[in-house]
Amino acid sequence: MYEMNASPMNLLERLGIDAPILQAPMAGVSTPEMAAAVSNAGALGSIGVGSTNATDARRMVAAFRQRSVRSVHVNVFCHAPARASEAREARWIERLRPEFVRFGAAPPLALREIYRSFVEDDDMLSMLLEERPRVVSFHFGLPSAERIEALRKAGIVLLGSATSVAEARTLTAAGIDAVIAQGYEAGGHRGVFDPDADDDRLGTFALTRLLVREIDRPIIAAGGIMDGAGIAAVLRLGASGAQLGTAFVACDESQADRGYRAALKSDAAYHTVMTRAISGRPARCLANRFTALAAGVEARDVPDYPIAYDAGKALHAAARTAGELGFGAQWAGQGAPLSRAMPAGELVAALRREIAVA
Ligand SMILES: Cc1cc2nc3c(=O)[nH]c(=O)nc-3n(C[C@H](O)[C@H](O)[C@H](O)COP(=O)(O)O)c2cc1C
């Protein structure tokens, strides 16, 4: 028997799903088509709108609803808005200049805050209150109590990412319904509330056990879970569900480009690196030309998220134009070599079969 801190049925009922599987929201990689395929297969399909404005996010929800009548999960980023520093940004541009020059391009003249945080995006809040997805989750922290209350009153189930017991306590004190325990193995952006604070870098195993013991909410484990054996393992640790990101990156419905897919299939997938040089916040990426460049960079030299991402995306675009695909934000977790290229619905079906025999 699994040792539970909260009934898993309760979480699954609240999310409106029948398998303990959440496809991670992956801004820029997952798609409404992927989310619909996942939800139609009985798991929770998710839409990442952290890099999207409210108009496009509304279109994404509509695209999901054209394909599925089941639950949908929308994820927003709640980072502290970026602090601009002209001097730091100018130094960062100079640091990257030789790379741009190598690809026959010029770096941007200035860097912009390319995405708005949900903490100050009223249009996104209105969109969510009107569209009422079944589930909304917060990454990088929390919005104000008023925003949380408005979403709760609309009947939306709320999830939040935590990388530590302290962050999980903040989530529960704010009334979040279930906590996503994101271990250090996880691909993509680490959900730390403050990227400049000390980080204990807890792995999924220890973090899940700590939160199951100390937090009176269902726990959803995330990080390094790639198959039914991994999902069954975190259920045995007391999690009520598992959120998988990297496992879905190679799926047919993903937006991952040719270079990203090729890297995932190659020996490169055996090496992942946590870096903040690509976007301005720590994120786990396949080892590539960009992470190699980032190796000697001090955190204080990198512009705030998402200002640094403006430069990162420009460098990737310049490199890609010159035929070099190794400067992409190829986010992936430590289980990357276990990813499978197939339709997302078939992946969910395979995961369900694997859980049953694990
Ligand atoms: C390509 C990619 C993009 C991601 N984007 C988001 C995002 O937009 N919002 C979010 O909350 N988490 C995001 N994550 C993190 C996932 O929610 C989750 O923590 C992670 O995928 C779990 O680890 P795994 O990749 O080993 O499964 C992303 C992960 C990946 C791999």
The ligand as an SDF file (V2000), in Angstrom:
LIG
                    3D

 31 33  0  0  0  0  0  0  0  0999 V2000
   10.6620   22.3130  -21.8430 C   0  0  0  0  0  0  0  0  0  0  0  0
   10.1710   22.6140  -20.4600 C   0  0  0  0  0  0  0  0  0  0  0  0
    9.4500   23.7830  -20.2350 C   0  0  0  0  0  0  0  0  0  0  0  0
    8.9310   24.0430  -18.9710 C   0  0  0  0  0  0  0  0  0  0  0  0
    8.1290   25.1520  -18.7920 N   0  0  0  0  0  0  0  0  0  0  0  0
    7.4670   25.3010  -17.6280 C   0  0  0  0  0  0  0  0  0  0  0  0
    6.4590   26.2990  -17.4920 C   0  0  0  0  0  0  0  0  0  0  0  0
    6.1490   27.0460  -18.4270 O   0  0  0  0  0  0  0  0  0  0  0  0
    5.8140   26.3940  -16.3030 N   0  0  0  0  0  0  0  0  0  0  0  0
    6.0930   25.5440  -15.2500 C   0  0  0  0  0  0  0  0  0  0  0  0
    5.4690   25.6630  -14.1960 O   0  0  0  0  0  0  0  0  0  0  0  0
    7.0450   24.5990  -15.3580 N   0  0  0  0  0  0  0  0  0  0  0  0
    7.7160   24.4470  -16.5160 C   0  0  0  0  0  0  0  0  0  0  0  0
    8.6450   23.4480  -16.6310 N   0  0  0  0  0  0  0  0  0  0  0  0
    8.9580   22.6040  -15.4640 C   0  0  0  0  0  0  0  0  0  0  0  0
    7.9110   21.5070  -15.2770 C   0  0  0  0  0  0  0  0  0  0  0  0
    6.7340   22.0350  -14.7150 O   0  0  0  0  0  0  0  0  0  0  0  0
    8.3890   20.3840  -14.3520 C   0  0  0  0  0  0  0  0  0  0  0  0
    8.7920   20.9010  -13.1080 O   0  0  0  0  0  0  0  0  0  0  0  0
    9.5300   19.5710  -14.9390 C   0  0  0  0  0  0  0  0  0  0  0  0
    9.3380   19.3230  -16.3030 O   0  0  0  0  0  0  0  0  0  0  0  0
    9.6550   18.2580  -14.1980 C   0  0  0  0  0  0  0  0  0  0  0  0
   10.8510   17.6290  -14.5020 O   0  0  0  0  0  0  0  0  0  0  0  0
   11.0630   16.6650  -15.7820 P   0  0  0  0  0  0  0  0  0  0  0  0
   11.2610   17.6170  -16.9100 O   0  0  0  0  0  0  0  0  0  0  0  0
   12.2600   15.8880  -15.4310 O   0  0  0  0  0  0  0  0  0  0  0  0
    9.8040   15.8690  -15.9440 O   0  0  0  0  0  0  0  0  0  0  0  0
    9.1850   23.1490  -17.8980 C   0  0  0  0  0  0  0  0  0  0  0  0
    9.9360   21.9970  -18.1310 C   0  0  0  0  0  0  0  0  0  0  0  0
   10.4240   21.7080  -19.3870 C   0  0  0  0  0  0  0  0  0  0  0  0
   11.1850   20.4310  -19.6120 C   0  0  0  0  0  0  0  0  0  0  0  0
  1  2  1  0
  2  3  1  0
  2 30  2  0
  3  4  2  0
  4  5  1  0
  4 28  1  0
  5  6  2  0
  6  7  1  0
  6 13  1  0
  7  8  2  0
  7  9  1  0
  9 10  1  0
 10 11  2  0
 10 12  1  0
 12 13  2  0
 13 14  1  0
 14 15  1  0
 14 28  1  0
 15 16  1  0
 16 17  1  0
 16 18  1  0
 18 19  1  0
 18 20  1  0
 20 21  1  0
 20 22  1  0
 22 23  1  0
 23 24  1  0
 24 25  2  0
 24 26  1  0
 24 27  1  0
 28 29  2  0
 29 30  1  0
 30 31  1  0
M  END
$$$$
